[in-house]
């Protein structure tokens, strides 16, 4: 189990509905667990966006980008 929890901006659910179901499934089944297991797979941003990371992948014609920030689970 990961020491990180996933929380989402309210707009994420709406954005996921706009993409193909196969891409939505891949996001939920592969990429979210990968980021939670190893959040450092994402690239750190800099400047005004310091503290935020960016994770990208492509599937078919879709280019998907996540912005993440690390917050450990409360014990």
PDB file of N, CA, C, O and CB in Angstrom:
ATOM      1  N   UNK A   1       0.835  -1.187   0.000  1.00  0.00           N
ATOM      2  CA  UNK A   1       0.000   0.000   0.000  1.00  0.00           C
ATOM      3  C   UNK A   1       0.881   1.252   0.000  1.00  0.00           C
ATOM      4  O   UNK A   1       1.925   1.292   0.651  1.00  0.00           O
ATOM      5  CB  UNK A   1      -0.950  -0.003   1.218  1.00  0.00           C
ATOM      6  N   UNK A   2       0.456   2.232  -0.713  1.00  0.00           N
ATOM      7  CA  UNK A   2       1.227   3.457  -0.851  1.00  0.00           C
ATOM      8  C   UNK A   2       1.081   4.344   0.383  1.00  0.00           C
ATOM      9  O   UNK A   2       0.057   4.325   1.065  1.00  0.00           O
ATOM     10  CB  UNK A   2       0.792   4.217  -2.099  1.00  0.00           C
ATOM     11  N   UNK A   3       2.113   5.106   0.646  1.00  0.00           N
ATOM     12  CA  UNK A   3       2.030   6.072   1.738  1.00  0.00           C
ATOM     13  C   UNK A   3       1.374   7.369   1.274  1.00  0.00           C
ATOM     14  O   UNK A   3       1.221   8.306   2.058  1.00  0.00           O
ATOM     15  CB  UNK A   3       3.423   6.359   2.303  1.00  0.00           C
ATOM     16  N   UNK A   4       0.986   7.423  -0.006  1.00  0.00           N
ATOM     17  CA  UNK A   4       0.353   8.600  -0.564  1.00  0.00           C
ATOM     18  C   UNK A   4      -1.112   8.314  -0.880  1.00  0.00           C
ATOM     19  O   UNK A   4      -1.462   7.198  -1.266  1.00  0.00           O
ATOM     20  CB  UNK A   4       1.095   9.064  -1.822  1.00  0.00           C
ATOM     21  N   UNK A   5      -1.951   9.304  -0.718  1.00  0.00           N
ATOM     22  CA  UNK A   5      -3.374   9.188  -1.020  1.00  0.00           C
ATOM     23  C   UNK A   5      -3.683  10.000  -2.270  1.00  0.00           C
ATOM     24  O   UNK A   5      -2.981  10.957  -2.597  1.00  0.00           O
ATOM     25  CB  UNK A   5      -4.244   9.667   0.178  1.00  0.00           C
ATOM     26  N   UNK A   6      -4.729   9.606  -2.953  1.00  0.00           N
ATOM     27  CA  UNK A   6      -5.113  10.376  -4.129  1.00  0.00           C
ATOM     28  C   UNK A   6      -6.364  11.196  -3.830  1.00  0.00           C
ATOM     29  O   UNK A   6      -7.361  10.685  -3.319  1.00  0.00           O
ATOM     30  CB  UNK A   6      -5.352   9.446  -5.338  1.00  0.00           C
ATOM     31  N   UNK A   7      -6.279  12.460  -4.158  1.00  0.00           N
ATOM     32  CA  UNK A   7      -7.389  13.398  -4.052  1.00  0.00           C
ATOM     33  C   UNK A   7      -7.439  14.157  -5.365  1.00  0.00           C
ATOM     34  O   UNK A   7      -6.405  14.393  -5.991  1.00  0.00           O
ATOM     35  CB  UNK A   7      -7.228  14.372  -2.819  1.00  0.00           C
ATOM     36  N   UNK A   8      -8.638  14.540  -5.784  1.00  0.00           N
ATOM     37  CA  UNK A   8      -8.791  15.121  -7.113  1.00  0.00           C
ATOM     38  C   UNK A   8      -9.530  16.445  -7.076  1.00  0.00           C
ATOM     39  O   UNK A   8     -10.426  16.659  -6.259  1.00  0.00           O
ATOM     40  CB  UNK A   8      -9.516  14.160  -8.018  1.00  0.00           C
ATOM     41  N   UNK A   9      -9.141  17.310  -7.965  1.00  0.00           N
ATOM     42  CA  UNK A   9      -9.874  18.544  -8.194  1.00  0.00           C
ATOM     43  C   UNK A   9     -11.254  18.143  -8.720  1.00  0.00           C
ATOM     44  O   UNK A   9     -11.351  17.174  -9.473  1.00  0.00           O
ATOM     45  CB  UNK A   9      -9.113  19.502  -9.202  1.00  0.00           C
ATOM     46  N   UNK A  10     -12.316  18.850  -8.355  1.00  0.00           N
ATOM     47  CA  UNK A  10     -13.667  18.481  -8.801  1.00  0.00           C
ATOM     48  C   UNK A  10     -13.810  18.374 -10.328  1.00  0.00           C
ATOM     49  O   UNK A  10     -14.686  17.658 -10.814  1.00  0.00           O
ATOM     50  CB  UNK A  10     -14.657  19.494  -8.282  1.00  0.00           C
ATOM     51  N   UNK A  11     -12.987  19.056 -11.059  1.00  0.00           N
ATOM     52  CA  UNK A  11     -13.094  19.049 -12.515  1.00  0.00           C
ATOM     53  C   UNK A  11     -12.564  17.766 -13.165  1.00  0.00           C
ATOM     54  O   UNK A  11     -12.856  17.495 -14.330  1.00  0.00           O
ATOM     55  CB  UNK A  11     -12.356  20.229 -13.073  1.00  0.00           C
ATOM     56  N   UNK A  12     -11.793  16.986 -12.422  1.00  0.00           N
ATOM     57  CA  UNK A  12     -11.184  15.781 -12.991  1.00  0.00           C
ATOM     58  C   UNK A  12     -12.250  14.819 -13.502  1.00  0.00           C
ATOM     59  O   UNK A  12     -12.122  14.288 -14.605  1.00  0.00           O
ATOM     60  CB  UNK A  12     -10.302  15.081 -11.948  1.00  0.00           C
ATOM     61  N   UNK A  13     -13.289  14.590 -12.725  1.00  0.00           N
ATOM     62  CA  UNK A  13     -14.349  13.659 -13.138  1.00  0.00           C
ATOM     63  C   UNK A  13     -14.966  14.096 -14.468  1.00  0.00           C
ATOM     64  O   UNK A  13     -15.207  13.265 -15.344  1.00  0.00           O
ATOM     65  CB  UNK A  13     -15.443  13.567 -12.050  1.00  0.00           C
ATOM     66  N   UNK A  14     -15.213  15.360 -14.614  1.00  0.00           N
ATOM     67  CA  UNK A  14     -15.778  15.892 -15.856  1.00  0.00           C
ATOM     68  C   UNK A  14     -14.796  15.730 -17.019  1.00  0.00           C
ATOM     69  O   UNK A  14     -15.194  15.371 -18.128  1.00  0.00           O
ATOM     70  CB  UNK A  14     -16.151  17.374 -15.681  1.00  0.00           C
ATOM     71  N   UNK A  15     -13.523  15.996 -16.762  1.00  0.00           N
ATOM     72  CA  UNK A  15     -12.511  15.857 -17.813  1.00  0.00           C
ATOM     73  C   UNK A  15     -12.372  14.408 -18.261  1.00  0.00           C
ATOM     74  O   UNK A  15     -12.211  14.149 -19.454  1.00  0.00           O
ATOM     75  CB  UNK A  15     -11.162  16.382 -17.325  1.00  0.00           C
ATOM     76  N   UNK A  16     -12.430  13.456 -17.326  1.00  0.00           N
ATOM     77  CA  UNK A  16     -12.306  12.043 -17.690  1.00  0.00           C
ATOM     78  C   UNK A  16     -13.474  11.572 -18.553  1.00  0.00           C
ATOM     79  O   UNK A  16     -13.303  10.693 -19.398  1.00  0.00           O
ATOM     80  CB  UNK A  16     -12.215  11.185 -16.433  1.00  0.00           C
ATOM     81  N   UNK A  17     -14.647  12.142 -18.352  1.00  0.00           N
ATOM     82  CA  UNK A  17     -15.810  11.761 -19.169  1.00  0.00           C
ATOM     83  C   UNK A  17     -15.660  12.176 -20.627  1.00  0.00           C
ATOM     84  O   UNK A  17     -16.337  11.632 -21.499  1.00  0.00           O
ATOM     85  CB  UNK A  17     -17.074  12.380 -18.596  1.00  0.00           C
ATOM     86  N   UNK A  18     -14.789  13.122 -20.896  1.00  0.00           N
ATOM     87  CA  UNK A  18     -14.617  13.646 -22.251  1.00  0.00           C
ATOM     88  C   UNK A  18     -13.702  12.782 -23.114  1.00  0.00           C
ATOM     89  O   UNK A  18     -13.651  12.975 -24.329  1.00  0.00           O
ATOM     90  CB  UNK A  18     -14.068  15.047 -22.187  1.00  0.00           C
ATOM     91  N   UNK A  19     -12.980  11.836 -22.516  1.00  0.00           N
ATOM     92  CA  UNK A  19     -12.025  11.040 -23.284  1.00  0.00           C
ATOM     93  C   UNK A  19     -12.576   9.631 -23.509  1.00  0.00           C
ATOM     94  O   UNK A  19     -13.532   9.210 -22.858  1.00  0.00           O
ATOM     95  CB  UNK A  19     -10.658  10.979 -22.559  1.00  0.00           C
ATOM     96  N   UNK A  20     -11.956   8.917 -24.441  1.00  0.00           N
ATOM     97  CA  UNK A  20     -12.361   7.538 -24.745  1.00  0.00           C
ATOM     98  C   UNK A  20     -12.349   6.688 -23.481  1.00  0.00           C
ATOM     99  O   UNK A  20     -11.530   6.897 -22.586  1.00  0.00           O
ATOM    100  CB  UNK A  20     -11.432   6.917 -25.811  1.00  0.00           C
ATOM    101  N   UNK A  21     -13.259   5.738 -23.419  1.00  0.00           N
ATOM    102  CA  UNK A  21     -13.336   4.853 -22.249  1.00  0.00           C
ATOM    103  C   UNK A  21     -12.050   4.063 -22.049  1.00  0.00           C
ATOM    104  O   UNK A  21     -11.653   3.810 -20.911  1.00  0.00           O
ATOM    105  CB  UNK A  21     -14.511   3.892 -22.392  1.00  0.00           C
ATOM    106  N   UNK A  22     -11.388   3.668 -23.147  1.00  0.00           N
ATOM    107  CA  UNK A  22     -10.141   2.908 -23.004  1.00  0.00           C
ATOM    108  C   UNK A  22      -9.053   3.758 -22.360  1.00  0.00           C
ATOM    109  O   UNK A  22      -8.253   3.252 -21.572  1.00  0.00           O
ATOM    110  CB  UNK A  22      -9.665   2.394 -24.370  1.00  0.00           C
ATOM    111  N   UNK A  23      -9.020   5.038 -22.689  1.00  0.00           N
ATOM    112  CA  UNK A  23      -8.035   5.947 -22.097  1.00  0.00           C
ATOM    113  C   UNK A  23      -8.393   6.200 -20.634  1.00  0.00           C
ATOM    114  O   UNK A  23      -7.513   6.221 -19.773  1.00  0.00           O
ATOM    115  CB  UNK A  23      -7.970   7.291 -22.887  1.00  0.00           C
ATOM    116  N   UNK A  24      -9.671   6.389 -20.354  1.00  0.00           N
ATOM    117  CA  UNK A  24     -10.115   6.589 -18.976  1.00  0.00           C
ATOM    118  C   UNK A  24      -9.737   5.381 -18.112  1.00  0.00           C
ATOM    119  O   UNK A  24      -9.263   5.537 -16.987  1.00  0.00           O
ATOM    120  CB  UNK A  24     -11.643   6.828 -18.930  1.00  0.00           C
ATOM    121  N   UNK A  25      -9.948   4.189 -18.647  1.00  0.00           N
ATOM    122  CA  UNK A  25      -9.585   2.973 -17.915  1.00  0.00           C
ATOM    123  C   UNK A  25      -8.089   2.892 -17.665  1.00  0.00           C
ATOM    124  O   UNK A  25      -7.655   2.514 -16.577  1.00  0.00           O
ATOM    125  CB  UNK A  25     -10.046   1.741 -18.677  1.00  0.00           C
ATOM    126  N   UNK A  26      -7.303   3.248 -18.673  1.00  0.00           N
ATOM    127  CA  UNK A  26      -5.845   3.215 -18.510  1.00  0.00           C
ATOM    128  C   UNK A  26      -5.398   4.210 -17.443  1.00  0.00           C
ATOM    129  O   UNK A  26      -4.507   3.911 -16.648  1.00  0.00           O
ATOM    130  CB  UNK A  26      -5.144   3.522 -19.846  1.00  0.00           C
ATOM    131  N   UNK A  27      -6.009   5.380 -17.424  1.00  0.00           N
ATOM    132  CA  UNK A  27      -5.681   6.382 -16.404  1.00  0.00           C
ATOM    133  C   UNK A  27      -5.941   5.798 -15.015  1.00  0.00           C
ATOM    134  O   UNK A  27      -5.087   5.873 -14.132  1.00  0.00           O
ATOM    135  CB  UNK A  27      -6.513   7.686 -16.616  1.00  0.00           C
ATOM    136  N   UNK A  28      -7.126   5.218 -14.832  1.00  0.00           N
ATOM    137  CA  UNK A  28      -7.518   4.711 -13.516  1.00  0.00           C
ATOM    138  C   UNK A  28      -6.778   3.440 -13.116  1.00  0.00           C
ATOM    139  O   UNK A  28      -6.433   3.260 -11.948  1.00  0.00           O
ATOM    140  CB  UNK A  28      -8.998   4.453 -13.494  1.00  0.00           C
ATOM    141  N   UNK A  29      -6.533   2.555 -14.090  1.00  0.00           N
ATOM    142  CA  UNK A  29      -5.973   1.239 -13.763  1.00  0.00           C
ATOM    143  C   UNK A  29      -4.454   1.180 -13.794  1.00  0.00           C
ATOM    144  O   UNK A  29      -3.857   0.336 -13.126  1.00  0.00           O
ATOM    145  CB  UNK A  29      -6.512   0.224 -14.706  1.00  0.00           C
ATOM    146  N   UNK A  30      -3.822   2.061 -14.557  1.00  0.00           N
ATOM    147  CA  UNK A  30      -2.363   1.982 -14.718  1.00  0.00           C
ATOM    148  C   UNK A  30      -1.651   3.216 -14.180  1.00  0.00           C
ATOM    149  O   UNK A  30      -0.756   3.107 -13.341  1.00  0.00           O
ATOM    150  CB  UNK A  30      -2.010   1.794 -16.181  1.00  0.00           C
ATOM    151  N   UNK A  31      -2.048   4.385 -14.663  1.00  0.00           N
ATOM    152  CA  UNK A  31      -1.261   5.584 -14.373  1.00  0.00           C
ATOM    153  C   UNK A  31      -1.464   6.130 -12.960  1.00  0.00           C
ATOM    154  O   UNK A  31      -0.492   6.515 -12.311  1.00  0.00           O
ATOM    155  CB  UNK A  31      -1.600   6.653 -15.363  1.00  0.00           C
ATOM    156  N   UNK A  32      -2.694   6.171 -12.474  1.00  0.00           N
ATOM    157  CA  UNK A  32      -2.912   6.643 -11.092  1.00  0.00           C
ATOM    158  C   UNK A  32      -2.174   5.732 -10.109  1.00  0.00           C
ATOM    159  O   UNK A  32      -1.453   6.237  -9.248  1.00  0.00           O
ATOM    160  CB  UNK A  32      -4.439   6.684 -10.752  1.00  0.00           C
ATOM    161  N   UNK A  33      -2.329   4.393 -10.207  1.00  0.00           N
ATOM    162  CA  UNK A  33      -1.565   3.537  -9.286  1.00  0.00           C
ATOM    163  C   UNK A  33      -0.045   3.709  -9.420  1.00  0.00           C
ATOM    164  O   UNK A  33       0.678   3.652  -8.425  1.00  0.00           O
ATOM    165  CB  UNK A  33      -1.928   2.082  -9.524  1.00  0.00           C
ATOM    166  N   UNK A  34       0.430   3.917 -10.641  1.00  0.00           N
ATOM    167  CA  UNK A  34       1.874   4.112 -10.845  1.00  0.00           C
ATOM    168  C   UNK A  34       2.354   5.372 -10.128  1.00  0.00           C
ATOM    169  O   UNK A  34       3.388   5.351  -9.460  1.00  0.00           O
ATOM    170  CB  UNK A  34       2.203   4.202 -12.355  1.00  0.00           C
ATOM    171  N   UNK A  35       1.613   6.457 -10.262  1.00  0.00           N
ATOM    172  CA  UNK A  35       1.988   7.716  -9.608  1.00  0.00           C
ATOM    173  C   UNK A  35       1.924   7.563  -8.089  1.00  0.00           C
ATOM    174  O   UNK A  35       2.793   8.065  -7.376  1.00  0.00           O
ATOM    175  CB  UNK A  35       1.064   8.871 -10.072  1.00  0.00           C
ATOM    176  N   UNK A  36       0.891   6.865  -7.591  1.00  0.00           N
ATOM    177  CA  UNK A  36       0.783   6.672  -6.144  1.00  0.00           C
ATOM    178  C   UNK A  36       1.909   5.791  -5.611  1.00  0.00           C
ATOM    179  O   UNK A  36       2.395   6.005  -4.501  1.00  0.00           O
ATOM    180  CB  UNK A  36      -0.571   6.057  -5.792  1.00  0.00           C
ATOM    181  N   UNK A  37       2.318   4.813  -6.390  1.00  0.00           N
ATOM    182  CA  UNK A  37       3.404   3.928  -5.963  1.00  0.00           C
ATOM    183  C   UNK A  37       4.743   4.665  -5.976  1.00  0.00           C
ATOM    184  O   UNK A  37       5.553   4.503  -5.063  1.00  0.00           O
ATOM    185  CB  UNK A  37       3.474   2.687  -6.871  1.00  0.00           C
ATOM    186  N   UNK A  38       4.972   5.471  -7.010  1.00  0.00           N
ATOM    187  CA  UNK A  38       6.236   6.205  -7.142  1.00  0.00           C
ATOM    188  C   UNK A  38       5.960   7.596  -7.699  1.00  0.00           C
ATOM    189  O   UNK A  38       6.072   7.805  -8.907  1.00  0.00           O
ATOM    190  CB  UNK A  38       7.235   5.439  -8.059  1.00  0.00           C
ATOM    191  N   UNK A  39       5.602   8.551  -6.843  1.00  0.00           N
ATOM    192  CA  UNK A  39       5.263   9.892  -7.308  1.00  0.00           C
ATOM    193  C   UNK A  39       6.403  10.603  -8.028  1.00  0.00           C
ATOM    194  O   UNK A  39       6.188  11.597  -8.722  1.00  0.00           O
ATOM    195  CB  UNK A  39       4.825  10.720  -6.151  1.00  0.00           C
ATOM    196  N   UNK A  40       7.616  10.086  -7.859  1.00  0.00           N
ATOM    197  CA  UNK A  40       8.770  10.737  -8.470  1.00  0.00           C
ATOM    198  C   UNK A  40       8.933  10.385  -9.944  1.00  0.00           C
ATOM    199  O   UNK A  40       9.907  10.804 -10.570  1.00  0.00           O
ATOM    200  CB  UNK A  40      10.022  10.364  -7.721  1.00  0.00           C
ATOM    201  N   UNK A  41       7.988   9.614 -10.516  1.00  0.00           N
ATOM    202  CA  UNK A  41       8.007   9.365 -11.967  1.00  0.00           C
ATOM    203  C   UNK A  41       7.614  10.637 -12.715  1.00  0.00           C
ATOM    204  O   UNK A  41       7.872  10.765 -13.912  1.00  0.00           O
ATOM    205  CB  UNK A  41       7.047   8.196 -12.345  1.00  0.00           C
ATOM    206  N   UNK A  42       6.999  11.561 -12.014  1.00  0.00           N
ATOM    207  CA  UNK A  42       6.592  12.833 -12.610  1.00  0.00           C
ATOM    208  C   UNK A  42       7.762  13.819 -12.584  1.00  0.00           C
ATOM    209  O   UNK A  42       8.664  13.714 -11.752  1.00  0.00           O
ATOM    210  CB  UNK A  42       5.366  13.424 -11.862  1.00  0.00           C
ATOM    211  N   UNK A  43       7.727  14.770 -13.506  1.00  0.00           N
ATOM    212  CA  UNK A  43       8.773  15.792 -13.598  1.00  0.00           C
ATOM    213  C   UNK A  43       8.418  16.992 -12.738  1.00  0.00           C
ATOM    214  O   UNK A  43       7.292  17.488 -12.786  1.00  0.00           O
ATOM    215  CB  UNK A  43       8.984  16.229 -15.059  1.00  0.00           C
ATOM    216  N   UNK A  44       9.385  17.459 -11.949  1.00  0.00           N
ATOM    217  CA  UNK A  44       9.163  18.644 -11.118  1.00  0.00           C
ATOM    218  C   UNK A  44       9.089  19.890 -11.994  1.00  0.00           C
ATOM    219  O   UNK A  44       9.887  20.065 -12.915  1.00  0.00           O
ATOM    220  CB  UNK A  44      10.285  18.792 -10.062  1.00  0.00           C
ATOM    221  N   UNK A  45       8.132  20.742 -11.696  1.00  0.00           N
ATOM    222  CA  UNK A  45       8.031  22.032 -12.373  1.00  0.00           C
ATOM    223  C   UNK A  45       8.809  23.063 -11.565  1.00  0.00           C
ATOM    224  O   UNK A  45       9.198  22.801 -10.427  1.00  0.00           O
ATOM    225  CB  UNK A  45       6.539  22.467 -12.549  1.00  0.00           C
ATOM    226  N   UNK A  46       9.031  24.217 -12.146  1.00  0.00           N
ATOM    227  CA  UNK A  46       9.834  25.233 -11.458  1.00  0.00           C
ATOM    228  C   UNK A  46       9.149  26.590 -11.510  1.00  0.00           C
ATOM    229  O   UNK A  46       8.057  26.735 -12.059  1.00  0.00           O
ATOM    230  CB  UNK A  46      11.235  25.327 -12.079  1.00  0.00           C
ATOM    231  N   UNK A  47       9.808  27.567 -10.933  1.00  0.00           N
ATOM    232  CA  UNK A  47       9.261  28.934 -10.917  1.00  0.00           C
ATOM    233  C   UNK A  47       8.001  29.017 -10.081  1.00  0.00           C
ATOM    234  O   UNK A  47       7.961  28.506  -8.961  1.00  0.00           O
ATOM    235  CB  UNK A  47       8.965  29.411 -12.337  1.00  0.00           C
ATOM    236  N   UNK A  48       6.965  29.661 -10.617  1.00  0.00           N
ATOM    237  CA  UNK A  48       5.697  29.810  -9.898  1.00  0.00           C
ATOM    238  C   UNK A  48       5.025  28.470  -9.628  1.00  0.00           C
ATOM    239  O   UNK A  48       4.161  28.376  -8.756  1.00  0.00           O
ATOM    240  CB  UNK A  48       4.754  30.702 -10.683  1.00  0.00           C
ATOM    241  N   UNK A  49       5.414  27.430 -10.370  1.00  0.00           N
ATOM    242  CA  UNK A  49       4.799  26.109 -10.221  1.00  0.00           C
ATOM    243  C   UNK A  49       5.661  25.148  -9.393  1.00  0.00           C
ATOM    244  O   UNK A  49       5.409  23.943  -9.387  1.00  0.00           O
ATOM    245  CB  UNK A  49       4.538  25.506 -11.592  1.00  0.00           C
ATOM    246  N   UNK A  50       6.660  25.666  -8.706  1.00  0.00           N
ATOM    247  CA  UNK A  50       7.499  24.828  -7.844  1.00  0.00           C
ATOM    248  C   UNK A  50       6.608  24.130  -6.817  1.00  0.00           C
ATOM    249  O   UNK A  50       5.686  24.732  -6.265  1.00  0.00           O
ATOM    250  CB  UNK A  50       8.609  25.680  -7.132  1.00  0.00           C
ATOM    251  N   UNK A  51       6.896  22.854  -6.570  1.00  0.00           N
ATOM    252  CA  UNK A  51       6.078  22.066  -5.648  1.00  0.00           C
ATOM    253  C   UNK A  51       5.024  21.247  -6.364  1.00  0.00           C
ATOM    254  O   UNK A  51       4.334  20.437  -5.745  1.00  0.00           O
ATOM    255  CB  UNK A  51       5.414  22.969  -4.643  1.00  0.00           C
ATOM    256  N   UNK A  52       4.896  21.452  -7.662  1.00  0.00           N
ATOM    257  CA  UNK A  52       3.957  20.705  -8.489  1.00  0.00           C
ATOM    258  C   UNK A  52       4.767  19.887  -9.479  1.00  0.00           C
ATOM    259  O   UNK A  52       5.794  20.341  -9.983  1.00  0.00           O
ATOM    260  CB  UNK A  52       2.950  21.654  -9.223  1.00  0.00           C
ATOM    261  N   UNK A  53       4.298  18.680  -9.751  1.00  0.00           N
ATOM    262  CA  UNK A  53       4.951  17.813 -10.729  1.00  0.00           C
ATOM    263  C   UNK A  53       4.013  17.567 -11.896  1.00  0.00           C
ATOM    264  O   UNK A  53       2.795  17.689 -11.769  1.00  0.00           O
ATOM    265  CB  UNK A  53       5.380  16.475 -10.084  1.00  0.00           C
ATOM    266  N   UNK A  54       4.594  17.220 -13.030  1.00  0.00           N
ATOM    267  CA  UNK A  54       3.829  16.981 -14.246  1.00  0.00           C
ATOM    268  C   UNK A  54       4.133  15.577 -14.764  1.00  0.00           C
ATOM    269  O   UNK A  54       5.296  15.201 -14.906  1.00  0.00           O
ATOM    270  CB  UNK A  54       4.153  18.051 -15.324  1.00  0.00           C
ATOM    271  N   UNK A  55       3.087  14.808 -15.045  1.00  0.00           N
ATOM    272  CA  UNK A  55       3.208  13.433 -15.535  1.00  0.00           C
ATOM    273  C   UNK A  55       2.471  13.362 -16.867  1.00  0.00           C
ATOM    274  O   UNK A  55       1.321  13.788 -16.969  1.00  0.00           O
ATOM    275  CB  UNK A  55       2.629  12.386 -14.497  1.00  0.00           C
ATOM    276  N   UNK A  56       3.134  12.825 -17.882  1.00  0.00           N
ATOM    277  CA  UNK A  56       2.561  12.775 -19.230  1.00  0.00           C
ATOM    278  C   UNK A  56       2.539  11.345 -19.754  1.00  0.00           C
ATOM    279  O   UNK A  56       3.404  10.534 -19.422  1.00  0.00           O
ATOM    280  CB  UNK A  56       3.356  13.677 -20.189  1.00  0.00           C
ATOM    281  N   UNK A  57       1.536  11.047 -20.579  1.00  0.00           N
ATOM    282  CA  UNK A  57       1.563   9.834 -21.382  1.00  0.00           C
ATOM    283  C   UNK A  57       0.681  10.050 -22.603  1.00  0.00           C
ATOM    284  O   UNK A  57      -0.179  10.930 -22.619  1.00  0.00           O
ATOM    285  CB  UNK A  57       1.093   8.595 -20.558  1.00  0.00           C
ATOM    286  N   UNK A  58       0.910   9.229 -23.623  1.00  0.00           N
ATOM    287  CA  UNK A  58       0.116   9.296 -24.846  1.00  0.00           C
ATOM    288  C   UNK A  58      -0.522   7.952 -25.106  1.00  0.00           C
ATOM    289  O   UNK A  58       0.083   6.907 -24.868  1.00  0.00           O
ATOM    290  CB  UNK A  58       0.978   9.728 -26.047  1.00  0.00           C
ATOM    291  N   UNK A  59      -1.739   7.984 -25.593  1.00  0.00           N
ATOM    292  CA  UNK A  59      -2.441   6.781 -26.028  1.00  0.00           C
ATOM    293  C   UNK A  59      -3.254   7.166 -27.240  1.00  0.00           C
ATOM    294  O   UNK A  59      -4.118   8.042 -27.192  1.00  0.00           O
ATOM    295  CB  UNK A  59      -3.348   6.178 -24.892  1.00  0.00           C
ATOM    296  N   UNK A  60      -2.950   6.481 -28.330  1.00  0.00           N
ATOM    297  CA  UNK A  60      -3.603   6.770 -29.594  1.00  0.00           C
ATOM    298  C   UNK A  60      -3.458   8.260 -29.902  1.00  0.00           C
ATOM    299  O   UNK A  60      -2.338   8.766 -29.967  1.00  0.00           O
ATOM    300  CB  UNK A  60      -5.098   6.353 -29.553  1.00  0.00           C
ATOM    301  N   UNK A  61      -4.551   8.958 -30.090  1.00  0.00           N
ATOM    302  CA  UNK A  61      -4.483  10.382 -30.447  1.00  0.00           C
ATOM    303  C   UNK A  61      -4.509  11.299 -29.222  1.00  0.00           C
ATOM    304  O   UNK A  61      -4.490  12.523 -29.357  1.00  0.00           O
ATOM    305  CB  UNK A  61      -5.638  10.737 -31.370  1.00  0.00           C
ATOM    306  N   UNK A  62      -4.550  10.715 -28.049  1.00  0.00           N
ATOM    307  CA  UNK A  62      -4.674  11.500 -26.825  1.00  0.00           C
ATOM    308  C   UNK A  62      -3.321  11.723 -26.169  1.00  0.00           C
ATOM    309  O   UNK A  62      -2.511  10.802 -26.062  1.00  0.00           O
ATOM    310  CB  UNK A  62      -5.617  10.815 -25.850  1.00  0.00           C
ATOM    311  N   UNK A  63      -3.089  12.934 -25.738  1.00  0.00           N
ATOM    312  CA  UNK A  63      -1.928  13.268 -24.935  1.00  0.00           C
ATOM    313  C   UNK A  63      -2.464  13.705 -23.573  1.00  0.00           C
ATOM    314  O   UNK A  63      -3.176  14.704 -23.468  1.00  0.00           O
ATOM    315  CB  UNK A  63      -1.038  14.394 -25.617  1.00  0.00           C
ATOM    316  N   UNK A  64      -2.119  12.957 -22.543  1.00  0.00           N
ATOM    317  CA  UNK A  64      -2.677  13.189 -21.209  1.00  0.00           C
ATOM    318  C   UNK A  64      -1.575  13.754 -20.311  1.00  0.00           C
ATOM    319  O   UNK A  64      -0.434  13.293 -20.340  1.00  0.00           O
ATOM    320  CB  UNK A  64      -3.273  11.866 -20.603  1.00  0.00           C
ATOM    321  N   UNK A  65      -1.936  14.752 -19.521  1.00  0.00           N
ATOM    322  CA  UNK A  65      -0.986  15.354 -18.589  1.00  0.00           C
ATOM    323  C   UNK A  65      -1.666  15.486 -17.231  1.00  0.00           C
ATOM    324  O   UNK A  65      -2.780  15.999 -17.130  1.00  0.00           O
ATOM    325  CB  UNK A  65      -0.483  16.747 -19.106  1.00  0.00           C
ATOM    326  N   UNK A  66      -0.986  15.018 -16.190  1.00  0.00           N
ATOM    327  CA  UNK A  66      -1.442  15.170 -14.811  1.00  0.00           C
ATOM    328  C   UNK A  66      -0.543  16.167 -14.127  1.00  0.00           C
ATOM    329  O   UNK A  66       0.656  16.218 -14.401  1.00  0.00           O
ATOM    330  CB  UNK A  66      -1.447  13.814 -14.053  1.00  0.00           C
ATOM    331  N   UNK A  67      -1.105  16.955 -13.244  1.00  0.00           N
ATOM    332  CA  UNK A  67      -0.305  17.792 -12.355  1.00  0.00           C
ATOM    333  C   UNK A  67      -0.549  17.264 -10.956  1.00  0.00           C
ATOM    334  O   UNK A  67      -1.692  17.101 -10.528  1.00  0.00           O
ATOM    335  CB  UNK A  67      -0.675  19.330 -12.478  1.00  0.00           C
ATOM    336  N   UNK A  68       0.527  17.002 -10.257  1.00  0.00           N
ATOM    337  CA  UNK A  68       0.426  16.394  -8.938  1.00  0.00           C
ATOM    338  C   UNK A  68       1.218  17.196  -7.910  1.00  0.00           C
ATOM    339  O   UNK A  68       2.141  17.937  -8.247  1.00  0.00           O
ATOM    340  CB  UNK A  68       0.922  14.946  -8.977  1.00  0.00           C
ATOM    341  N   UNK A  69       0.839  17.031  -6.677  1.00  0.00           N
ATOM    342  CA  UNK A  69       1.652  17.544  -5.570  1.00  0.00           C
ATOM    343  C   UNK A  69       1.634  16.473  -4.493  1.00  0.00           C
ATOM    344  O   UNK A  69       0.627  15.789  -4.313  1.00  0.00           O
ATOM    345  CB  UNK A  69       1.112  18.935  -5.022  1.00  0.00           C
ATOM    346  N   UNK A  70       2.725  16.325  -3.786  1.00  0.00           N
ATOM    347  CA  UNK A  70       2.857  15.271  -2.783  1.00  0.00           C
ATOM    348  C   UNK A  70       2.350  15.728  -1.430  1.00  0.00           C
ATOM    349  O   UNK A  70       2.706  16.796  -0.932  1.00  0.00           O
ATOM    350  CB  UNK A  70       4.304  14.826  -2.668  1.00  0.00           C
ATOM    351  N   UNK A  71       1.521  14.897  -0.861  1.00  0.00           N
ATOM    352  CA  UNK A  71       1.047  15.103   0.502  1.00  0.00           C
ATOM    353  C   UNK A  71       0.932  13.721   1.130  1.00  0.00           C
ATOM    354  O   UNK A  71       0.151  12.892   0.662  1.00  0.00           O
ATOM    355  CB  UNK A  71      -0.333  15.886   0.542  1.00  0.00           C
ATOM    356  N   UNK A  72       1.684  13.472   2.162  1.00  0.00           N
ATOM    357  CA  UNK A  72       1.646  12.158   2.796  1.00  0.00           C
ATOM    358  C   UNK A  72       0.313  11.961   3.520  1.00  0.00           C
ATOM    359  O   UNK A  72      -0.318  12.916   3.972  1.00  0.00           O
ATOM    360  CB  UNK A  72       2.827  11.994   3.782  1.00  0.00           C
ATOM    361  N   UNK A  73      -0.091  10.698   3.613  1.00  0.00           N
ATOM    362  CA  UNK A  73      -1.307  10.363   4.352  1.00  0.00           C
ATOM    363  C   UNK A  73      -1.121  10.763   5.805  1.00  0.00           C
ATOM    364  O   UNK A  73      -0.028  10.657   6.362  1.00  0.00           O
ATOM    365  CB  UNK A  73      -1.642   8.846   4.233  1.00  0.00           C
ATOM    366  N   UNK A  74      -2.198  11.220   6.401  1.00  0.00           N
ATOM    367  CA  UNK A  74      -2.149  11.505   7.851  1.00  0.00           C
ATOM    368  C   UNK A  74      -2.212  10.190   8.600  1.00  0.00           C
ATOM    369  O   UNK A  74      -2.973   9.292   8.243  1.00  0.00           O
ATOM    370  CB  UNK A  74      -3.323  12.452   8.297  1.00  0.00           C
ATOM    371  N   UNK A  75      -1.416  10.089   9.626  1.00  0.00           N
ATOM    372  CA  UNK A  75      -1.381   8.826  10.404  1.00  0.00           C
ATOM    373  C   UNK A  75      -2.334   8.882  11.560  1.00  0.00           C
ATOM    374  O   UNK A  75      -2.441   7.920  12.320  1.00  0.00           O
ATOM    375  CB  UNK A  75       0.032   8.534  10.922  1.00  0.00           C
TER     376      UNK A  75
END
